[in-house]
């Protein structure tokens, strides 16, 4: 029977984690578990909420794209998201603004939207629209005034491809989730700084990269970057200076080579014409 795939369950868990109950934010309407669905109820006949056991003849979720026909399994390949309202980052966000944001990402061709076939949504709670990657349809039924439908190409579901990045980006954008990449980058820069210059922690040290007075390296990422660039510039200048120097002593090289060769080897290395010219010149000087 039709089942919910792990990759869409991960999206469901992510949304419920941050849009259901969080004491750190003020909500007037939480997203409830019953409002985030993957497998269609018994009334669903065909479509992306159904797996191979429940599709119908000429099902649009199978026949309109080879990505669907080649990826058909018992897994459903859709996600419904219900009404919610959340105050975060000084703004209020809800299902409608969430849907508009997701559609905008699809229109812009964001890499993490490439597996989305369609989004059926309402931008305002009064009209229903559909963004369709294949350009087949532009609207949907009135139930989408109260929930937003995401269809994923079935081959991506079959492959178990991670679908959380888009939704994670949304949560970051509205301030409910910290940008883990930024935190990781800052940690890497701090580790590079301390390891490169001190072989350990830079806690408590101060730098003055621009002459503006010491700043705590442990508390200022900008100070670390400034000082790192300062040191790298100095290193580059030293490399440039060295590259402009000529470390080759040709005479010493020639002397060393000749010292290691016996006379007969030197004679063998001289071309015959040059040898004759040298002999003639010596004879001329001896008889003059």
LINGI-V281589 format. One line per field, one symbol per residue. phi: phi as a letter, one per 20 degrees, with the letter a starting at -180 (. if undefined). psi: psi as a letter, one per 30 degrees, with the letter a starting at -180 (. if undefined). burial: # if it has 24 or more other ideal C-beta (glycine too) atoms within 12 Angstrom, else .. A space follows every 50 residues. Layout:
# LINGI-V281589
phi = ???
psi = ???
burial = ???
This chain:
# LINGI-V281589
phi = .gcefffefffgfffffddecbfecdcdbeeegfecdceffgffcmnffd effcfdglgffceebffefedfcfffcbbdcefbbbdbmncdcbgfffff ffffffffmggedfeeebcdbcebnccdccecgemebcbbfffefcbddd ddgffffgfmffdfggfffffffenecfffffffffffffffgfffdcma fegnecccfcmeogcfffdcfffffgfffffffffffffffffeedeedf ffffgffffedfgffffffeggffffffffffffffee
psi = lklkleefeeeeeeeeefgdjjfflkkfjljlefgjlekllffkjllffk affgllkhkfgeffkffeefgkafklhlkkkaklkkkkgglkkaeeeeee eeeeeeefgkegfffkelkklkffgflklkkjffgelfaalffgfflkkk kkkffeeefgkkgfeeeeeeeeeggfkkjeeeeeeeeeeeeeeeeeffga kgkflllifggglkkjfffjeeeeeeeeeeeeeeeeeeeeeeffkjgkje eeeeeeeefgkleeeeeffkkeeeeeeeeeeeeeeff.
burial = .#.##.##########.###....#.#..##...######...#.##### ##.##...####.##.##..###.############.#....######## ###.##.....##.#########....######......#...####### ########..#.############.##...........##..##..#... .#....#.#.......#..##.###.##...................... ......................................
